[in-house]
Every structure is written in C-alpha cells, then in structure tokens.
Amino acid sequence: MTVIIGPEAEEKLDWIALSDAIEAGHRLPRAEIGDTFLYRGDDTLLSRAAWIDGLGQLVKTATIFPGNKALGKPAINGGVCLFSDRDGTLEAIIDFHLLTKWKTAGDSLLAARKLARPDAKRILLVGSGNVARSLFEAYSAAFPDATFTIWGRSLAKAAAFAARYPGMQIARDLEAAVGEADIIGTGTMTTEPILAGKWLQPGTHLDLIGAYRPDMREVDDDTLRRSRVFVDSRATTLAHIGELKIPLEAGVFFESDVVADFYDMDLVRRTSETEITLCKNGGGAHLDLMVARYILDAVRVG
C-alpha cells in the first residue's frame, strides 16, 4: 500500500535523528545516481534518481523558477516517489517541500556536527529565505546555546526574518559578521561570490548551500585556499556546481584539495581548533533517498 506523506508529518521528525540516518546511509553500499538538468534562461528542471541497496530507489523532480517570487509563488516545486528495496513497488509519495527542507538542512547539519567546533556559539545565516529558516531549526538542535545573526541583501527582509526569532540579531555589515561567526550557513541565489576568504577567522566552519548551477558561487577562491574543503558528494558537486567547478577549471583549486565526501565519513572531522573547515552541500538523490526512508520510518513508528 502506497503511503502519502504530507507536511503534517513534520511533527514526527527530529533533526539529530535525521542527521544520524544520513550518516548511517553513507555506510551502506555506495548509491547509484543519475541526474538530468534542463535549462530555459533562469529556469531549471532537475530530475534526480538514486538506488541504494538496502534502502530502495527514489526519483525526485524539481522545477526551479526564480521569477515565481515576484508572483507570490514558491520558486521551487516538484514531486518525490520512494520505491521498495524488496520488490520495487511504490512505497510512498512524499511532499516535495517537506523532503527538500529536511534533506537540505539535515545534510549541512551533519557537516556542522562533524566539522564545527563543539563549543561554537555564534552562528551567521547568509540569506533570509527558506534555507535560512530550516538551518535555524537544524543548527538549534545541535547547538542549543548558540546565538544567531541573519544577513540578507534586503535589510527589510532580514529584519522581518529576525523578528520571528527572539534574540536573533541583524547584520548590516557582512564582513564584520563573518569575522565574528563560528558557523556560517549560506543559502543565497548569487552567481558572484559574496564571502571573502580574508574575512574568515581561525576556527570557523562554513556550510555552503545556495549554489546549485554551474554559474553560481557564494565564496571566492581565497576562501577555498584557506579552508579544509569537504563535500557531501564528489559526484554531485565537482563537475556540476560553480562553487567548485569554476575554480577547478581555472586551475586555482584541484580535486585533490577535497579532503573527503560523506562516503569517507571517518575522514570528515576537524583536526584542530584553529583550522577553517568548509563543506559544500550539493544535495543529490542519494541524500533524498536516505531522508525519504527516514521520514517514512518515522511516520510508520509514529
């Protein structure tokens, strides 16, 4: 019987348990994945499929239409189907926005739990959209004593965002805010770097989420040079996303500079209090599959 899971399932989910499930998923046989990207101007049709022996199969299709914001509609929409590992039957149809929220923030939460300093207290969110909201929830679960600052290109939008969360500060100067942060989570739509490596202080951890196209970047070359760089998946980041693809093609960054991805989980760790760590969140259908299975299991137990 196919289970239909909507946004009401969120009350049964837990950020720490989710990130543990993502880690466990990477200890299973490596996923087979297939991605298709189609473009029309600024619009994107992204279809991702994954098969993990022991978890099943998943197909997720997303439409990304940035112009929808001006129409008061979500910029990202889509659909998700989860299939049985045992017999290939359709087990669940899962709300696209629920899965995307928990996959995206859970992916970076796992990176932060592994790479940020355990005593991190100051968290900077760059961008004031949906990603920032989910990052706030996720980071709060792992760093309950942390204080949060939000920066956005629109001061009014950042102020409206901060008003939802008691105690959240608004950054008017991005450089100063970066210099004071222990953890930085980015979720912007920029195509030109907005964070400079020279602003970073020793011991900082960065989770980069926003860039998803070959022409998009959030940080400059110096940020990569100063950081120990990790990715959630080499297969979905290096050749597809401008954050690393552009500096790789320019010869200022090399694939060997990536310390590990999540399939090298034992290597995803901080080695000193002063090093700067960076993890590029590229997503991927294998992560959607791990999170979809966690959501279905949580719904069934609940």
Secondary structure, 3 states (H helix, E strand, C coil): CCEEECHHHHHHCCHHHHHHHHHHHCCCCCCEEEEEEEEECCEEEEEEEEEECCCEEEEEEEEECHHHHHHCCCCEEEEEEEECCCCCCEEEEECHHHHHHHHHHHHHHHHHHHHCCCCCCEEEEECCCHHHHHHHHHHHHHCCCCEEEEECCCHHHHHHHHHCCCCCEECCCHHHHHHHCCEEEECCCCCCCCECHHHCCCCCEEEECCCCCCCCCCECHHHHHHEEEEECCHHHHCCCCHHHHHHHHHCCCCHHHEEECHHHHHHCCCCCCCCEEEEECCCCHHHHHHHHHHHHHHHHHC
